[in-house]
Amino acid sequence: MNALVKQKPDDGKPEAVRDTELARFSGVEKCAIILMCLGEDAKGLWSLLDEEEIKEISQAMSSLGLVSASVVEALVIEFVQKLSGSGAVMGSYEQTQRVLSSFLPKEKVETLMEELRGPAGRNIWDKLANVNEAVLASYLKNEYPQTVAVVLAKVRPDHAAKVLAELPEDFAGECVARMLMMEPVQRDILEKIEVTLRTEFMSNLARTSKRDSHEMMAEIFNNFDRQTETKFLTLLEERNRDSAERIRALMFVFEDLGKLDAGGVQTLMRAVDKGDLALALKGASDSLRQLFFSNMSERGAKLLRDDMAGMGPVRLKDVEAAQMRMVGAAKDLAARGEIVLSEGKGDDELIY
């Protein structure tokens, strides 16, 4: 996607981008790029699509990422004059939501975007890796062994192992045999499998999976300051102790960062503001402080200690705000697949 579009010497119009570059995109992705470029001018086109087509194009649009100017010009050459800047567009979840909101009712957009989110992940294979192995196995056991072999070859090995263990023994053996003999899968076949998984499995999963109310409340409680959190948990304990304990177990709090291994700590420290790190650790337990210090150079740890000492007395409110920002950064890393956060279960360590 880094190839430059050459200009014809006679009329100045860009030549077609090489076939190998355009071949990287499926038909749905090409359609998504064109609609992204048209923006609100595409309202009439969107209105002609049925619900499944909108879902499929929206899914492709939300995961496009950066599309080079050369690709844009090759796909929508007749609209080049309408493009701004370099002609590049950025497909993202937020941009997709804005585009859909320009012509669909708010409730419809929210439903579509919720389905796009599905289980956390950037593409269909990331999403499958976050689907419970028993649920995925229940769906795959009704597919052809060759199809299952392709799917299991695309997901993470650890998740593939769990799914295989859930499949009927003879069927699982056949799938393993197909995986051993598998040759490179043609792009069009892989696209069909991806579309089927997205439209038949992930969409149904999103519609049928009712979110646990305790998980929702745990997320809300995670955004309270410590005083408010304590107040509400105390009130809830008086009314329903079991619910209070369940919410507490589901909450991810600052001290849970102590479950990170060395790689996780270093990944997090690279992602957070140094001022927030010093302020957050100012109010941390000794063990958590030591975890972060031990994953820094001797000089870096000394500088951080000096920064913390130089702050003098700090307000609890400011410390908690910095800790919440660090927890938020950790959750962002998890959303990008760089770490997997524990949900408060003692034996559920972070995995990389």
N, C-alpha and C positions, 0 to 999 in steps of 0.2 A: 504493500500500500504506500510505499515511499517513492514509487516511480513518478517522475515529473511528466506532466502533459506537454508534449511538444507542440509547437505552433507551426502551421503551414506557412511557408514563405510567401505564398501568393495572396491569400485572403485573411490571414491572421487567425483563422478559426482553429480550435484545438483538434488534434487528431484523436482517433479512438484510442482509449487506453488498451494496453495489451490484453488479449483474451485471458491470459493467466491471472491478471489482476482482478478482472471482473468475475472470473470463475470462483473467486473466494467467497462471493456472496450468493445466497439463494435468491430465488425469485421473490420471496416474501421480504427479504432484507432489502432488495433493490426497490421494491414498492415502498417500504418504510422510509428509505432515504429520500425518494422523490416527494413523498408526502411531508416529510420534515422540512424539505426545502420550500415547499409551497406554503407551509404554515397555515394561516387562517384562510388563504385562498383555496385551500383544499376542502373546505366545508362541503361543497357540492359533491365531491368525490366520496368523502366519508359517508354521506347520507345514502349513497347507492350501495354500500356494503351491508351484508347481513351480520348478525351478531358474532358468528364464529369467525368470519373474515376480520372483523374489527379486533377480536381477541388475538388472532394469530399475528396480525400486523403490529398491534400494540406490544405484544411480547417481543417481536423482533426489534421494534423501535426502542424499547426500554433498555436493550442490551447492546445497542450498536457501538457505543463508545465513540471515539473520534474517527470520522470518515474523511479521508484526504480529499483535497480539492480536485485532484485528478480523477478520482472515482466519481465525485459529484458531477463534474463537467461531462464525463463520459455518459452518465446515466440520464442527465437532464439538460443536455446541451441546448435544447430549445428554450430553456428557462434561465440560462446563465446570467442574463441581464438582471434577473430578479434576485440573484444571490448577492450577499454583501461580503466585504472583506476578501478573504482568500477563497471564499466559496466553500470552506469546510463547515460541517455541521456537527454538533455534539448530541448524540442520542443518549438520553438518561431517563431514569424513572421520573424525575421531577418535570423534565421537558415533555415527556409523554403525557403526564397528567394535565399539564397546561394546555396542550394541543387538544386533548379529548374534551376538556372543560369548555372549549370554545364553541362546541356544537352539541354536546350531550348533556342531559340533566345531571345535576350533582350526584344524585343517588346512584345513577347508572355508572358514572365515572368511578365512584368509590367502590362499587361492586367489582368492576373490571380491574382496578388497580389492586384490590385485595387478592384477586385471583392471580394477578401477575406476580405479586409478592410470594404467594404460596409459602412453602417451607423455605427458610433462608437459603440463598444461593444466587449466583450470578447468571447461570444458564441451567438448562434442563438437567444436566448431569450433576451439577452442584446441588440442585434442589432434591434430586433423587437420593443423594448422599445424606440428606437430612430427614428422609422419610423412614419411619420405623421399619426395621427389616421384616417383621411379620406382615405388616400391611403391604409392603412391596412384593414380598414372596407370594402373598395371596392373589395379587393381580397377575404376576408373571407365570404362575403355574398353569394358567389357561392359555398361554402363548406358545408358539412353536419354539422348540429347543434352540434353534439357530438364532431366533430373535432374542431370546433370553441371554444367549451367549454374547451377543453384541452388546446388550445393555450392561451385563456384568463386567465386560471388558472395558467399559467406559467409566464406570464409577470407581471410587477408591477401593483398593484391594481389601482393606479391613471391612468395609461395608459389604462388598461382594461376598466375602467369607461368611458373614452373618446371614445374608440372604440365602446363600446355598444351603446353610445348615437348617433353614426353615422350609426348604422345598422338599417334596416327597423324594425319598432316597433314589429310586430308579430314575426319576426325571432329572434330579440334580446331577447324577452320574452322566446322563446323556448330554447335559449342558456343559459339563466339564470336558467331555470328549470333543464337543463342537468347538469349545474355546481353544483346545490344544491344536486343532486342525485349521483354525481360522486364518483366512488370508485378509489383506486390507479390504475394508468394506467400501464399496462404491459410494460416492457422495450422495447420489440421489436416493439410494436405499437408506442411508443414515438419516437423511432429511425426513423421509417418510416415517421412520421409527420415532424421530424426535417429535414430529407433528402429532403422531398417534399418542405418544406419552403425554404430550402437553394438553391435547384436546380431550382425550378420553380418561386419562388417569389423573393428572394433576388438577384439571378443572373439577372433576367429580370429587377429588379429595378436598379441594378448597370449599366446595359447596356442602359436603357432608361432615366436615370436621368442625364441630362446635368448640369454640375456644373456651377453655376452662376459666370460670369466673375468678378463681383464686390466682391464676397466673396473671390475669388482667389487673387485679388489685395489687399483686406483688410489684408490678411495674409502676403503678401509681405510687405505692409506698416508697419505692426506690427514689422517687423524685421529691420526697418530703425532706426537709431538714431534720436533723436528729431529734430535736425537741418535738416537732409535730408528729414525726413517726412514732415516737414513744407514746405520745398522748393517744393517738388513734389505736395503736396496738393494745394499750391498756384498756381503752374503752371496749375494744372488740373482745378481749379476753374475758371481760365481765359478762358479755352476752353469749359468746361462743368460743370457748377455749380451743376447741379442735381447729376451727377456721383460722384463729390467730396463729396457732403453731404451724399450720400448713402454709400460710402466707409468709411467715418468718423463714420457713425452710426454702421457699421459692425465691426469696429476695436475694439479689446479688449486691453485696455491700462492699465498702472500701476494704475492710479487713479480709474479704475473700480473695483479694489479690495475692495474699500470702500463699495461695495454692499454685501460683505460677512457678514454672521451673525457670532455670537460668535463661533459656532462650526467650521465654515469654516475657520475663522482666525486661530484658534488653530490648525486645520489640516494642514494649509499652513505653519505655523511657525515650526511645527515639521518636515516639508519636506525640508526646505531651510537652507542654511548655515548661521550661526549666524553672520558671518562677512558681508555677502550679505544683511542680514536683517538690520543691523545697517547702512550700506552705502546707501541702497535704501531709508530708512526712513529719512536719512539726507536731501534728496531733496524732501521729500513728503510734502503734505499740512498738516496743523495743525490738521485738522479733521481726516485725514487718520492715522497720527501718533497716535492720541488719541485712535483710534479704536484698534490699535495693543497693545498699552500700557494697555488699559482697559481689555484686554484678557490675561494678564500676572499677575503673582503674584506681590505683591508690591516690593519684593526684585528683582525679575527678571526685572521689568520695570526700577527700579533704575539702575541696572547694564547696561541695554541697553542704557539708557540715558547717563551714564558715558562713555560707549564705543563711543557713537556718539560725545560727547563733546571732548573726547580725540583724536579724529581723526584730529581735527583742520580743516583748509580749505581743501577741496577735489575737484578734477577736475570733472566738469559736465559730461565729457565723462565716468568717472568711475562710477558715480552715475547712469547714464542711463543704463550702462552695467549691474549693479547689479539689477536694476529694471526690465530689460528685462529677467534676469535669474529667478527672482521671478515670473514674468508672465509666463515664460516657465514652471516653477514648477507647477503653478496653472493649466495650460493646461494639463500637465501630469497627475495630480490628476483627472481632468475631464475625460481624456481618460480611466483611470482605473475605472471610475464610482463612485469615491468617492465624487466628486462635479460636478455640472453642471454649466458651465459658461454662464453668460449673453452674448448676442451678441450685446450689445450696446443699446438695447431698454430700455427705461426708466422704463417700468413696468415689465421687465423680470428679476426678482430677482434670485439669486442663490438658488438652491434647494438641499437638502441633504436627 
